[in-house]
Amino acid sequence: MTVQKRRYDRIESLNLLSYSCINSKNEMVSQGMGRTLNVSEGGILLETHVPLEQDCIVSLAIGFEDVVTEVKGKIVYSQKGDNGRMRTGIEFIEPDEHARSVIKQYVEAFSKKYQ
């Protein structure tokens, strides 16, 4: 029997995004572009060409169709994928109502489309 550790279902979804990594001194230590591999109401799996700083807060600007929303998250894990790119699991940190609403609507619409 497999126990599901995730609180939210994830949907496979490719969305471009920009990110900034902010350290504990509130300084930007890196920034770049990436894409989501999957999305849930609680977080994303992010693919980038470079590893992200493990102890930083990640500020994300994600494009869901024609709506861009900003949300912050913390890195839960990071590993190199088969294609050589980094895959980083990010858990959202207290998304505001707008971000929560956009993400929820996107996940629900995408789930209905492929059921």
CYANA upper distance limits for C-alpha pairs under 8 A (distance plus 0.5 A):
  7 ARG  CA     42 GLY  CA      8.05
  8 TYR  CA     40 SER  CA      6.45
  8 TYR  CA     41 GLU  CA      6.71
  8 TYR  CA     42 GLY  CA      6.81
  9 ASP  CA     40 SER  CA      6.47
  9 ASP  CA     41 GLU  CA      8.40
 10 ARG  CA     38 ASN  CA      6.57
 10 ARG  CA     39 VAL  CA      5.83
 10 ARG  CA     40 SER  CA      5.06
 10 ARG  CA     41 GLU  CA      8.45
 11 ILE  CA     38 ASN  CA      5.79
 11 ILE  CA     39 VAL  CA      5.95
 11 ILE  CA     40 SER  CA      6.96
 11 ILE  CA    107 VAL  CA      7.47
 11 ILE  CA    110 PHE  CA      8.15
 11 ILE  CA    111 SER  CA      7.66
 12 GLU  CA     37 LEU  CA      6.37
 12 GLU  CA     38 ASN  CA      4.68
 12 GLU  CA     39 VAL  CA      7.05
 13 SER  CA     36 THR  CA      6.90
 13 SER  CA     37 LEU  CA      5.94
 13 SER  CA     38 ASN  CA      5.36
 13 SER  CA     39 VAL  CA      6.89
 14 LEU  CA     35 ARG  CA      6.63
 14 LEU  CA     36 THR  CA      5.59
 14 LEU  CA     37 LEU  CA      5.82
 14 LEU  CA     38 ASN  CA      7.45
 15 ASN  CA     35 ARG  CA      5.78
 15 ASN  CA     36 THR  CA      5.67
 15 ASN  CA     37 LEU  CA      8.10
 15 ASN  CA     62 ILE  CA      7.45
 15 ASN  CA     63 GLY  CA      6.60
 15 ASN  CA     64 PHE  CA      7.04
 15 ASN  CA     65 GLU  CA      8.49
 16 LEU  CA     33 MET  CA      7.88
 16 LEU  CA     34 GLY  CA      6.50
 16 LEU  CA     35 ARG  CA      4.89
 16 LEU  CA     36 THR  CA      7.08
 16 LEU  CA     62 ILE  CA      6.94
 16 LEU  CA     63 GLY  CA      6.59
 17 LEU  CA     33 MET  CA      6.31
 17 LEU  CA     34 GLY  CA      5.99
 17 LEU  CA     35 ARG  CA      6.09
 17 LEU  CA     36 THR  CA      7.93
 17 LEU  CA     60 LEU  CA      7.23
 17 LEU  CA     61 ALA  CA      6.00
 17 LEU  CA     62 ILE  CA      4.99
 17 LEU  CA     63 GLY  CA      6.66
 18 SER  CA     31 GLN  CA      7.94
 18 SER  CA     32 GLY  CA      6.23
 18 SER  CA     33 MET  CA      4.90
 18 SER  CA     34 GLY  CA      6.73
 18 SER  CA     60 LEU  CA      6.37
 18 SER  CA     61 ALA  CA      5.85
 18 SER  CA     62 ILE  CA      7.32
 19 TYR  CA     31 GLN  CA      5.93
 19 TYR  CA     32 GLY  CA      6.02
 19 TYR  CA     33 MET  CA      6.64
 19 TYR  CA     34 GLY  CA      8.01
 19 TYR  CA     58 VAL  CA      6.95
 19 TYR  CA     59 SER  CA      6.01
 19 TYR  CA     60 LEU  CA      5.10
 19 TYR  CA     61 ALA  CA      6.96
 20 SER  CA     28 MET  CA      7.02
 20 SER  CA     29 VAL  CA      8.10
 20 SER  CA     30 SER  CA      6.29
 20 SER  CA     31 GLN  CA      4.67
 20 SER  CA     32 GLY  CA      7.21
 20 SER  CA     58 VAL  CA      6.18
 20 SER  CA     59 SER  CA      5.65
 20 SER  CA     60 LEU  CA      7.23
 21 CYS  CA     28 MET  CA      6.12
 21 CYS  CA     29 VAL  CA      6.18
 21 CYS  CA     30 SER  CA      5.76
 21 CYS  CA     31 GLN  CA      6.60
 21 CYS  CA     52 LEU  CA      7.87
 21 CYS  CA     53 GLU  CA      7.54
 21 CYS  CA     56 CYS  CA      6.15
 21 CYS  CA     57 ILE  CA      6.18
 21 CYS  CA     58 VAL  CA      5.13
 21 CYS  CA     59 SER  CA      6.88
 22 ILE  CA     26 ASN  CA      6.03
 22 ILE  CA     27 GLU  CA      5.80
 22 ILE  CA     28 MET  CA      4.97
 22 ILE  CA     29 VAL  CA      6.44
 22 ILE  CA     30 SER  CA      8.10
 22 ILE  CA     56 CYS  CA      5.78
 22 ILE  CA     57 ILE  CA      5.63
 22 ILE  CA     58 VAL  CA      6.77
 22 ILE  CA     59 SER  CA      7.96
 23 ASN  CA     27 GLU  CA      5.96
 23 ASN  CA     28 MET  CA      6.97
 23 ASN  CA     29 VAL  CA      7.06
 23 ASN  CA     55 ASP  CA      7.44
 23 ASN  CA     56 CYS  CA      5.19
 23 ASN  CA     57 ILE  CA      6.98
 24 SER  CA     55 ASP  CA      8.41
 24 SER  CA     56 CYS  CA      7.32
 30 SER  CA     52 LEU  CA      8.40
 33 MET  CA     48 THR  CA      7.48
 34 GLY  CA     46 LEU  CA      7.18
 34 GLY  CA     47 GLU  CA      6.09
 34 GLY  CA     48 THR  CA      5.25
 34 GLY  CA     49 HIS  CA      8.03
 35 ARG  CA     46 LEU  CA      6.26
 35 ARG  CA     47 GLU  CA      5.89
 35 ARG  CA     48 THR  CA      7.42
 36 THR  CA     44 ILE  CA      6.96
 36 THR  CA     45 LEU  CA      6.21
 36 THR  CA     46 LEU  CA      5.12
 36 THR  CA     47 GLU  CA      6.64
 37 LEU  CA     44 ILE  CA      7.91
 37 LEU  CA     45 LEU  CA      5.92
 37 LEU  CA     46 LEU  CA      6.50
 37 LEU  CA     47 GLU  CA      7.17
 38 ASN  CA     44 ILE  CA      6.19
 38 ASN  CA     45 LEU  CA      5.82
 38 ASN  CA     46 LEU  CA      8.15
 39 VAL  CA     43 GLY  CA      6.65
 39 VAL  CA     44 ILE  CA      5.03
 39 VAL  CA     45 LEU  CA      7.16
 39 VAL  CA    107 VAL  CA      7.80
 40 SER  CA     44 ILE  CA      6.70
 40 SER  CA    103 ILE  CA      8.06
 40 SER  CA    104 LYS  CA      8.39
 40 SER  CA    107 VAL  CA      7.07
 41 GLU  CA    100 ARG  CA      7.70
 41 GLU  CA    103 ILE  CA      6.58
 41 GLU  CA    104 LYS  CA      6.30
 41 GLU  CA    107 VAL  CA      7.75
 42 GLY  CA     91 GLU  CA      6.42
 42 GLY  CA     92 PHE  CA      6.12
 43 GLY  CA     73 GLY  CA      8.11
 43 GLY  CA     89 GLY  CA      7.95
 43 GLY  CA     90 ILE  CA      5.94
 43 GLY  CA     91 GLU  CA      4.80
 43 GLY  CA     92 PHE  CA      5.50
 44 ILE  CA     89 GLY  CA      6.52
 44 ILE  CA     90 ILE  CA      5.88
 44 ILE  CA     91 GLU  CA      7.22
 44 ILE  CA     92 PHE  CA      8.41
 45 LEU  CA     87 ARG  CA      7.04
 45 LEU  CA     88 THR  CA      6.15
 45 LEU  CA     89 GLY  CA      5.07
 45 LEU  CA     90 ILE  CA      6.75
 46 LEU  CA     86 MET  CA      8.46
 46 LEU  CA     87 ARG  CA      6.08
 46 LEU  CA     88 THR  CA      5.57
 46 LEU  CA     89 GLY  CA      6.77
 46 LEU  CA     90 ILE  CA      7.72
 47 GLU  CA     85 ARG  CA      7.02
 47 GLU  CA     86 MET  CA      6.04
 47 GLU  CA     87 ARG  CA      5.15
 47 GLU  CA     88 THR  CA      6.92
 48 THR  CA     85 ARG  CA      6.36
 48 THR  CA     86 MET  CA      5.76
 48 THR  CA     87 ARG  CA      7.19
 49 HIS  CA     84 GLY  CA      8.40
 49 HIS  CA     85 ARG  CA      5.47
 49 HIS  CA     86 MET  CA      6.50
 50 VAL  CA     85 ARG  CA      7.47
 50 VAL  CA     86 MET  CA      6.68
 51 PRO  CA     78 SER  CA      8.16
 51 PRO  CA     86 MET  CA      6.30
 52 LEU  CA     88 THR  CA      8.34
 54 GLN  CA     75 ILE  CA      6.80
 55 ASP  CA     75 ILE  CA      7.95
 56 CYS  CA     74 LYS  CA      7.50
 56 CYS  CA     75 ILE  CA      7.95
 57 ILE  CA     72 LYS  CA      7.33
 57 ILE  CA     73 GLY  CA      6.39
 57 ILE  CA     74 LYS  CA      5.69
 57 ILE  CA     75 ILE  CA      7.81
 58 VAL  CA     72 LYS  CA      6.07
 58 VAL  CA     73 GLY  CA      5.72
 58 VAL  CA     74 LYS  CA      6.59
 58 VAL  CA     75 ILE  CA      7.98
 59 SER  CA     70 GLU  CA      7.71
 59 SER  CA     71 VAL  CA      6.51
 59 SER  CA     72 LYS  CA      4.93
 59 SER  CA     73 GLY  CA      7.05
 60 LEU  CA     70 GLU  CA      5.99
 60 LEU  CA     71 VAL  CA      5.83
 60 LEU  CA     72 LYS  CA      6.41
 60 LEU  CA     73 GLY  CA      8.23
 61 ALA  CA     68 VAL  CA      6.92
 61 ALA  CA     69 THR  CA      6.09
 61 ALA  CA     70 GLU  CA      4.89
 61 ALA  CA     71 VAL  CA      7.15
 62 ILE  CA     68 VAL  CA      5.93
 62 ILE  CA     69 THR  CA      5.98
 62 ILE  CA     70 GLU  CA      6.84
 63 GLY  CA     67 VAL  CA      6.17
 63 GLY  CA     68 VAL  CA      4.77
 63 GLY  CA     69 THR  CA      7.07
 64 PHE  CA     68 VAL  CA      6.56
 64 PHE  CA     69 THR  CA      8.21
 64 PHE  CA    102 VAL  CA      8.42
 64 PHE  CA    103 ILE  CA      8.39
 64 PHE  CA    106 TYR  CA      7.43
 67 VAL  CA    102 VAL  CA      8.42
 69 THR  CA     98 HIS  CA      8.21
 69 THR  CA     99 ALA  CA      6.16
 69 THR  CA    102 VAL  CA      7.73
 70 GLU  CA     99 ALA  CA      6.95
 71 VAL  CA     92 PHE  CA      7.44
 71 VAL  CA     93 ILE  CA      8.12
 71 VAL  CA     95 PRO  CA      6.21
 71 VAL  CA     96 ASP  CA      8.14
 71 VAL  CA     99 ALA  CA      6.93
 72 LYS  CA     92 PHE  CA      6.30
 72 LYS  CA     93 ILE  CA      6.08
 72 LYS  CA     94 GLU  CA      8.11
 72 LYS  CA     95 PRO  CA      7.38
 73 GLY  CA     90 ILE  CA      6.24
 73 GLY  CA     91 GLU  CA      5.68
 73 GLY  CA     92 PHE  CA      4.57
 73 GLY  CA     93 ILE  CA      5.28
 74 LYS  CA     90 ILE  CA      5.95
 74 LYS  CA     91 GLU  CA      5.91
 74 LYS  CA     92 PHE  CA      7.05
 74 LYS  CA     93 ILE  CA      7.26
 75 ILE  CA     88 THR  CA      7.34
 75 ILE  CA     89 GLY  CA      6.46
 75 ILE  CA     90 ILE  CA      5.14
 75 ILE  CA     91 GLU  CA      7.02
 76 VAL  CA     88 THR  CA      7.98
 76 VAL  CA     89 GLY  CA      5.87
 76 VAL  CA     90 ILE  CA      6.09
 76 VAL  CA     91 GLU  CA      7.02
 77 TYR  CA     88 THR  CA      6.24
 77 TYR  CA     89 GLY  CA      5.73
 77 TYR  CA     90 ILE  CA      7.95
 78 SER  CA     86 MET  CA      7.36
 78 SER  CA     87 ARG  CA      6.13
 78 SER  CA     88 THR  CA      4.73
 78 SER  CA     89 GLY  CA      6.77
 79 GLN  CA     86 MET  CA      6.26
 79 GLN  CA     87 ARG  CA      5.91
 79 GLN  CA     88 THR  CA      7.04
 80 LYS  CA     84 GLY  CA      6.38
 80 LYS  CA     85 ARG  CA      6.24
 80 LYS  CA     86 MET  CA      4.98
 80 LYS  CA     87 ARG  CA      6.46
 81 GLY  CA     85 ARG  CA      5.98
 81 GLY  CA     86 MET  CA      6.32
 81 GLY  CA     87 ARG  CA      6.60
 95 PRO  CA     99 ALA  CA      6.31
 95 PRO  CA    100 ARG  CA      6.27
 96 ASP  CA    100 ARG  CA      6.61
 97 GLU  CA    101 SER  CA      6.45
 98 HIS  CA    102 VAL  CA      6.68
 99 ALA  CA    103 ILE  CA      6.60
100 ARG  CA    104 LYS  CA      6.51
101 SER  CA    105 GLN  CA      6.55
102 VAL  CA    106 TYR  CA      6.61
103 ILE  CA    107 VAL  CA      6.63
104 LYS  CA    108 GLU  CA      6.58
105 GLN  CA    109 ALA  CA      6.47
106 TYR  CA    110 PHE  CA      6.49
107 VAL  CA    111 SER  CA      6.51
108 GLU  CA    112 LYS  CA      6.70
109 ALA  CA    113 LYS  CA      6.66
110 PHE  CA    114 TYR  CA      7.00
111 SER  CA    115 GLN  CA      6.65
